[in-house]
Amino acid sequence: MNPSCTNDDPSLSSPGGRSGTPGAGLRVVTGAQLRQCGLTTAQVSGRCSPRGPWQRLLPGVYLLHTGPADGAERLRAALLYAGRPAAGRRGTDGDAAADGPEGAVVTGVAALALHGFAAAPPVLALTTVDVLVPRTRRLRPAEFVRVVRATLPRDPVVIHGFPVVTAERAVTDVVAGLDDPVAVRLLLAEAVRDGHCEPSALVAGLGAAKLLGRPAVTRAVELLLAEGRSLAEERLYTMVRAHRLPEPVWNVDLRLPGGPHLGSVDAYWPEEAVAVELDTARTSHRRPPRSTSWPAPRGPHRGVEQDADPVAHAVRREQLERLGVTVVRLSAGKPHEAMGQQAGVVRTALRAARDREPAAYVVALPR
């Protein structure tokens, strides 16, 4: 018997101690935990009778109060039901042992709620929970728990004490079950606009799940990449002005006088010969077939397909650097707090320009 828990413990006989904070004070336990507290199967069954103070939520999982379970308690119960003991052993009734479950991660709408998506209900209002379990697990859906078999993430995100898939994976799993094009578009737009997901990582996840061939997803991704690029450019403008960098010329094509096109850049400082490119389409190789009309929001030289070819980009960059132009490539997916670090990289490149040979004369034309 666990010395810290007995069948006379008030926490096992009264419904008090509930908390509205997800993951805190939840009165959800397994049969194994109750047995460690010295309770017999008959005692547990008696307390789960219609007039008893407890109730059985899921096979081997119990709620230690009367009344309906809230969403956070459902989350806890789903993880206890779907998980396995940390030591790889199970209780005698097949429920998770008291030392805590492993091998189950929250996904789907419940994961969106934990990540703070407006498209999902509040955590405390969740009525169903999707849990990710290993492909080899034999586990049936039960009550409000839906089972998704897949490869588990090595390091799940922990939110309010619950192991959760990344926002990108949660969005992908939800999109897989959506047929409404408007719902797909709004969910992807929120994921990028509110900073939950990096566009390239989200598109990569949709591609890995083989969802990019769906017409609704195809169109939503077109809009996603366009919006992601627009947001990245806005952050670049903010970075330059907030960190008091010299004002560049924006969105230009670089050419030799009377010569060929050298490349398109998002910002260019002519006196220092420093160019900035935003890395906004790193996963475009996962796009649908070429027949799909993909947006090129900043002119004919800045389409998604252009950035998608790393060899062509390397050739352009090498050509510019041979002419003395320093090319700084910034990740559009960096969080807002990394803006100062990116500004420092650009500032260093501008200062270094004073100590090198003058660059060849390059013409910068609006694109």
Secondary structure, DSSP 8 states (H G I E B T S, - for coil): --TT--TT-GGGT------SSTTSS--EEEHHHHHHTT--HHHHHHHTSTTSS-EEEETTEEESSSS---HHHHHHHHHHHH-EETTS---TTS---TT-EES-EEEHHHHHHHHT-TTS--GGG---EEEEE-TT-----BTTEEEEES---SS-EEETTEEE--HHHHHHHHHHT---HHHHHHHHHHHHHTTSS-HHHHHHHHHHTT-TTSHHHHHHHHHHHHHHHHHHHHHHHHHHHHTT----EEEEEEE-TTS-EEEEEEEEETTTTEEEEEE--TTGGGS--TTS----TT-TTS-HHHHH-HHHHHHHHHHHHHTT-EEEEEETTS-GGGHHHHHHHHHHHHHHGGGS------EEEE-
